[in-house]
Amino acid sequence: MNLRERIIFPLSGFSGSPGPSRPPAERAASFAGLYRHAFEHSPVYREKYSAAGLTADSVRELPDSAKLPFLEKEELALPGIKADDKATLVSLASGATSGPGVNTQLDREYLLKRYRMLLAILYSTGWRLGDPAFAFHPEEYGAAALFRKALKEGDLKKLAFNFFQESVLYRLFHNRRNFHYSPEAFDAFSAGPYLEKLRAFAPRLIISRPDILCALMRQAAIQGLEFPAAESILCVGNILSASGKAALESSFKAKVYNLYASTELGYVGLSCPHSGVWAHVDEDNYLVEIEGGGRGEVVVTDFSNFHMPVIRYRTGDIGELDSGRCGCGRESLRLKLHGRKKDFFESDAGERYYAYDADEFLGLEKELYSLQIGGRRGSLRLTVRPGELPAGRLEDIKARFCGRFGLSPEKVAISGGGPLSGTASGKFAYFNLERPA
Ligand SMILES: [Zn+2]
């Protein structure tokens, strides 16, 4: 054990490896316990489940989840969702860009558990406390932005928590450096300064949203720049396609891991070196279902949050599940994400395509480093970068897009100009669709 591990392991209770998985009977007991707790102590759940004719005993086995109505994001934002009067140690804001804002509240116990789960994820990539790690974040997640926000809200607890997390825990103990990029990074940028930063710090691990890292990688390839090596890359926060993953692996000579995580739920699943973009679901701590089976909305239950239970929560993500033995030897549920439920376009025949498909297409077009799909059904607009491609090349790209996705060319326009729009919070979006009023 290194010095940092000797300090952090006893404080967090992390042992250095994820540990053996729990038998199904124990998981079922966790689920039943969480359900009963929510029924008895959370006004939102009690009312919801009573109205559905359920009692505090309605959940005994994992399949009993099918009896429970789904939880909508609006419900998670209600004050009556909390299931006890214990002090909230930290309240994590999320989701204000796609509907009502949710404040996920964690007590001390679960905050520590989430931290152990984070360490288990990081250790799965081969990283250890103290190894240099480099994180790319949208500017809105920067320490300065968080500081201003907490100061404006007059929230001293949040101020102290952010300071501790960023400056003490991550910087000193994790040896992590952050690089914040602005939304314009996808528009017109040079990959050079980013790669220089990486080269100077020589990280063992890169943590990033895949959209910025892939845009950076594609831009660097177009510019003919040489990539700095990193042993591992942890992608989180947006869709990673198979072609994006393969290109990151060969560019950075790194093992690439795909993490499915959110503020509301924590760390739900992580891919392994054999599972491609599919994430092994952490079945000890989560129940993951697909509404309607097949490909559909991902619905998650978090077994650990007794303070503010999250049961059968509609994530707004579209995905599919697979089971059976993985190349790594584990027999577990695996999840593949396709994109956000509201962000899709349809072929002439009515088949839906999501961010995953947009990213796969982008990976095939070696001249492009960014692409956004706008307009509306029957009249899509592709905006691509770099912006200065000649009209003939743009038409070729459009023809391939229409061919791949079964669209009539007269229903699609393409251009290298016009702004790429991000989300209100400054993140990149593959889609900028007009919605019917
Ligand atoms: Zn595996």
Boltz pocket constraint, residues with backbone or C-beta under 6 A from the ligand:
constraints:
  - pocket:
      binder: B
      contacts: [[A, 271], [A, 272], [A, 273], [A, 274], [A, 275], [A, 280], [A, 326], [A, 327], [A, 328], [A, 329], [A, 330]]
      max_distance: 6.0
